[in-house]
Amino acid sequence: MVASYSEIPPIGFPDTTMSRLSLYVSDSTGFPVDQGTEVTFTTDIGFVTPFTLTNATGNASAIFTMGDSSGIAKVYALSGVAIDSVLIQVRPMEASYIVLPPVSPSYIVVQGGWGAESTTLNAELRDARGELVDIIYEVDFTIGPAPAGANLDGVGNSVTVETNYGWQVLPSIVGQKQVLSN
């Protein structure tokens, strides 16, 4: 069995969410099985045509469609006692939104005050299915309006960082203001 795409969506083609599966079914002597022989398909990630019938030359095809999970899909085809399989890498799609998980401490004070003066922020870039993206993106963090002395990672009121597999840590924020992502 072969897949038209071994990775979906293919890099550079974010709208491609399906892969065509093709296979040849033969008997024990290598000749094609009878036309109309049933072939069933299963997968552990995504969706696949449940069954199809062979044509006069023993060929059959099905469609694999990515679901809402990424990973390596194992797609199996079964006809009688014959079985075949193919692996398809299901990649996250392009970033749709940013998640800023809760921080601890969630409240900080201006330097020199009583309490924690900094906290660590995490940014998660996720696709429309909620999966972490695997493309590098730049994320801009800005404090605003910022009290005197407030800064991001000792740099200033604004900093740009790159993601690593959809995730990035901004080491610290100092001051007492909410961090907004642009």
C-alpha positions in Angstrom: 0.0 0.0 0.0 1.3 3.5 -0.8 0.0 6.9 0.2 0.0 9.9 -2.1 1.3 12.0 0.9 3.4 10.4 3.6 3.0 13.6 5.6 -0.1 15.8 5.9 -0.4 18.6 5.7 2.7 18.6 3.5 5.1 21.5 4.1 4.0 24.4 1.9 0.5 23.0 1.4 -1.4 23.7 4.6 -4.8 23.1 3.0 -4.0 19.5 2.1 -5.6 17.3 4.7 -6.1 14.0 2.8 -3.9 11.3 1.4 -4.9 8.8 -1.3 -4.1 5.2 -0.5 -3.5 2.7 -3.3 -2.9 -1.0 -3.1 -2.7 -4.1 -5.2 -4.4 -7.3 -3.9 -3.2 -10.6 -5.2 -3.8 -14.3 -4.4 -1.0 -16.6 -3.1 0.3 -17.1 -6.6 0.6 -13.4 -7.3 -2.4 -13.0 -9.6 -5.0 -10.3 -9.0 -7.9 -11.3 -6.8 -11.4 -11.3 -8.4 -13.0 -8.0 -9.2 -15.2 -6.9 -6.3 -13.0 -8.4 -3.5 -13.6 -6.4 -0.3 -10.7 -4.5 1.3 -11.2 -3.0 4.8 -9.2 -0.2 6.3 -8.5 0.9 9.8 -6.3 3.6 11.4 -5.4 4.8 14.9 -5.3 8.5 14.1 -7.6 10.3 11.7 -10.2 8.8 9.4 -10.0 6.3 6.5 -12.5 4.9 4.0 -13.9 1.9 5.9 -13.9 -0.5 3.0 -13.6 -0.6 -0.8 -13.7 -3.2 -3.6 -10.9 -4.2 -6.0 -11.2 -3.6 -9.7 -10.5 -6.1 -12.5 -6.8 -5.7 -12.1 -6.8 -6.2 -8.3 -6.3 -2.6 -7.5 -8.1 -0.7 -4.7 -7.9 2.8 -3.3 -9.1 4.6 -0.2 -8.8 8.1 1.3 -7.1 8.9 4.6 -8.1 12.2 6.2 -6.4 13.8 9.2 -8.4 14.1 12.3 -7.9 16.4 15.4 -4.7 14.7 16.6 -1.1 14.9 15.3 1.3 12.0 15.3 2.1 9.0 13.2 -1.0 7.3 11.8 -0.8 3.6 11.2 -3.2 2.7 8.4 -4.0 -0.9 7.8 -5.6 -2.6 4.8 -7.1 -6.2 5.2 -8.4 -8.5 2.5 -9.0 -12.1 3.5 -5.8 -13.1 5.3 -3.7 -10.5 3.5 -2.7 -7.4 5.4 -0.7 -4.3 4.5 0.0 -1.0 6.2 1.4 2.4 5.7 2.6 5.1 8.1 1.4 8.7 7.6 2.9 11.6 9.6 0.0 13.9 10.7 1.5 17.3 11.4 0.0 20.2 13.3 -1.4 23.0 11.1 -0.5 26.7 11.0 -0.9 28.7 14.2 -4.5 29.9 14.9 -4.2 31.3 18.4 -1.8 31.9 21.4 -2.4 30.4 24.8 -0.7 32.1 27.8 -1.0 29.5 30.6 -1.5 30.6 34.2 1.7 31.9 35.7 3.0 31.5 39.3 3.2 33.9 41.0 0.2 35.4 39.2 0.7 38.8 40.9 4.0 40.6 41.2 5.1 43.9 42.7 7.4 46.6 41.6 11.1 46.1 42.4 11.8 46.9 46.0 8.2 46.1 47.1 7.1 43.4 49.5 6.6 40.2 47.5 7.7 38.5 44.3 9.2 40.9 41.8 9.2 38.7 38.7 7.4 35.8 37.1 7.9 33.5 34.1 5.6 33.6 31.2 4.9 30.7 28.7 3.4 31.2 25.3 1.8 28.3 23.4 1.0 28.6 19.7 -1.7 26.2 18.7 -3.5 25.3 15.5 -7.3 25.3 14.9 -7.4 21.7 16.3 -5.6 22.7 19.6 -2.3 21.1 18.7 1.1 22.8 19.3 2.4 24.0 15.9 5.7 22.8 14.6 6.6 25.9 12.6 8.9 28.6 14.1 7.0 31.9 14.7 8.0 35.1 16.3 5.9 36.2 19.3 5.9 39.8 20.5 5.3 40.5 24.2 4.5 44.0 25.3 3.8 45.5 28.8 1.4 48.4 28.6 1.0 50.8 30.1 4.1 50.1 32.1 5.0 51.7 35.4 8.5 53.0 35.8 11.1 50.3 36.1 8.9 47.5 34.6 10.5 45.4 31.9 10.4 42.1 30.1 13.5 40.0 30.7 15.6 43.0 31.5 15.2 44.3 28.0 12.4 46.9 28.1 8.7 47.1 27.6 8.6 45.0 24.5 10.5 41.8 23.4 10.2 39.4 20.5 11.0 35.7 20.9 10.9 32.7 18.6 8.8 29.6 19.3 10.3 26.1 19.6 7.7 23.5 18.5 4.9 25.9 19.3 6.1 26.8 22.8 8.2 29.7 24.2 9.3 30.9 27.6 9.8 34.5 28.3 12.1 34.2 31.2 10.7 37.0 33.4 8.6 40.1 33.7 9.4 42.6 36.4 6.7 45.1 37.6 3.0 44.9 38.3 1.2 45.0 34.9 -0.5 42.5 32.7 1.4 41.1 29.7 -0.3 41.4 26.4 0.7 39.5 23.2 0.3 41.3 19.9 
